[in-house]
Amino acid sequence: MLKLYDVIRKVFVGGLMGIGIGYIITVCFSIKFGIFLPAPKSLVDDVGTLNASIMLLVYSTLIGASFKASEFIWHIRTLNLMFKSLLYYMINLIIMIFASCKMHWINMSLSELISFVLVFSVIFMSIWIINYIKIKKNIEKLNKNIRNS
C-alpha cells in the first residue's frame, strides 16, 4: 500500500529533477546559440526574460513531477503491462505537449505536433524496450537462483 508521504516525496523529487533537466537543456541551447535565454526567443520576446524563466521553472517542475507521479501506474496490479504502458505514455505525452506549446518549444502547427509526437514516441519506446529487457534479465536471473537453491 502506498503512503501519502511516499507519493509526495516522489513527486517532489521528480519536480526537482525536472528543474535540473530543464536548466541543463537551457544551458546547452544557450551555449549552442552563444547567448543565455531561459526559453526560445519567441517566448522571451512575448513575456520577457523574467517571466520566461518563471515559466521554465513551472513547466520543468510539472514535467518532472508528472513523470514521477505517473510511475505509480506500475504498482497497479489489476492492469496488464500493455495498458499500464499506454496509460503512462498518454499521461506524459499530454503533459509534454501542453508544456511544449506553452514554452514555445513547438509551434501550434500540425506538422510540428506530429514531429513532436513521433520523436517523443521513439524516445519513449527506446527507453521502454531497454527497461523491459533489463527487467526480464533480472527475473530470469532470480528464477535461476531460486532453482539452484
C-alpha positions in Angstrom: 0.0 0.0 0.0 1.3 3.4 -1.0 1.7 6.0 1.7 0.9 9.7 1.1 4.4 10.6 2.3 5.9 8.4 -0.4 3.8 9.9 -3.1 4.5 13.5 -2.1 8.3 12.7 -1.7 8.4 11.0 -5.1 6.5 13.9 -6.9 8.7 16.5 -5.1 11.9 14.7 -6.2 10.5 14.4 -9.7 9.8 18.1 -9.8 13.4 18.9 -8.7 14.7 16.5 -11.3 12.6 18.3 -13.9 14.0 21.7 -12.9 17.6 20.3 -13.2 17.0 18.7 -16.5 15.2 21.8 -17.8 18.0 24.0 -16.7 20.7 21.8 -18.2 18.8 21.8 -21.6 18.5 25.6 -21.4 22.3 26.0 -20.8 23.1 23.6 -23.6 21.0 25.6 -26.1 22.4 28.8 -24.7 26.0 27.5 -25.4 25.0 26.5 -28.9 23.5 29.9 -29.7 26.1 32.0 -27.8 23.5 33.8 -25.6 21.7 32.8 -22.5 17.9 32.6 -22.9 15.7 30.8 -20.4 13.4 29.8 -23.3 13.0 30.2 -27.0 13.4 33.8 -28.2 9.8 33.9 -29.3 8.7 33.3 -25.7 11.2 35.7 -24.3 10.0 38.4 -26.7 6.4 37.7 -25.8 6.7 37.6 -22.0 10.2 38.9 -21.1 13.2 37.1 -19.6 12.0 37.0 -16.0 8.6 35.6 -16.9 10.1 33.1 -19.3 12.5 32.0 -16.5 9.5 31.5 -14.2 7.6 29.6 -16.9 10.7 27.4 -17.4 10.7 26.7 -13.6 7.0 25.9 -13.5 6.8 23.7 -16.6 10.0 21.9 -15.9 8.7 21.1 -12.4 5.4 20.0 -13.9 7.1 17.7 -16.4 9.4 16.1 -13.8 6.5 15.7 -11.3 4.3 14.2 -13.9 6.8 11.5 -14.9 7.5 10.6 -11.3 3.8 10.7 -10.2 2.8 8.5 -13.2 5.3 5.9 -12.1 2.7 4.8 -9.6 0.8 3.3 -12.5 3.3 0.4 -12.5 2.2 -0.6 -9.0 -1.4 -1.2 -10.0 -1.7 -5.0 -10.1 -5.1 -5.2 -11.8 -3.8 -3.7 -15.0 -1.8 -5.5 -17.6 1.6 -4.3 -18.8 0.3 -3.0 -22.2 -2.4 -0.9 -20.6 0.0 0.4 -17.9 2.5 1.4 -20.6 -0.2 3.1 -22.7 -1.6 5.0 -19.7 1.9 6.1 -18.7 2.7 7.1 -22.2 -0.5 9.1 -22.7 -0.3 11.0 -19.4 3.2 12.1 -20.1 2.7 12.8 -23.8 -0.2 15.1 -22.9 1.8 17.0 -20.3 4.7 17.3 -22.6 2.6 18.6 -25.5 0.9 21.1 -23.1 4.3 22.4 -21.7 5.9 22.4 -25.1 3.3 24.6 -26.6 3.2 27.0 -23.6 7.1 27.2 -23.6 7.2 27.7 -27.4 9.3 24.5 -27.8 6.9 23.6 -30.6 4.6 25.8 -32.7 0.9 25.1 -32.8 1.1 23.6 -36.3 0.0 20.1 -37.2 3.4 19.2 -38.8 5.3 20.2 -35.7 2.9 18.4 -33.4 3.2 15.2 -35.4 7.0 15.5 -35.4 7.0 16.1 -31.7 4.8 13.1 -31.1 7.0 10.9 -33.3 10.2 11.9 -31.5 8.6 11.5 -28.1 7.3 8.1 -29.1 10.6 6.9 -30.4 12.4 8.0 -27.2 9.6 6.5 -25.1 9.7 3.2 -26.9 13.5 3.0 -26.8 13.6 3.6 -23.0 10.6 1.2 -22.5 12.4 -1.6 -24.5 15.7 -1.2 -22.7 13.9 -1.3 -19.3 11.8 -4.3 -20.4 15.0 -6.2 -21.4 16.7 -5.3 -18.1 13.8 -6.4 -16.0 13.3 -9.6 -18.0 17.0 -10.5 -17.5 16.7 -9.8 -13.7 13.7 -12.0 -13.5 15.5 -14.8 -15.4 18.4 -14.4 -13.0 16.2 -14.6 -9.9 14.4 -17.6 -11.3 17.7 -19.3 -12.0 18.9 -18.5 -8.4 15.7 -19.9 -7.0 16.0 -23.2 -9.0 19.6 -23.6 -7.9 19.0 -23.1 -4.2 
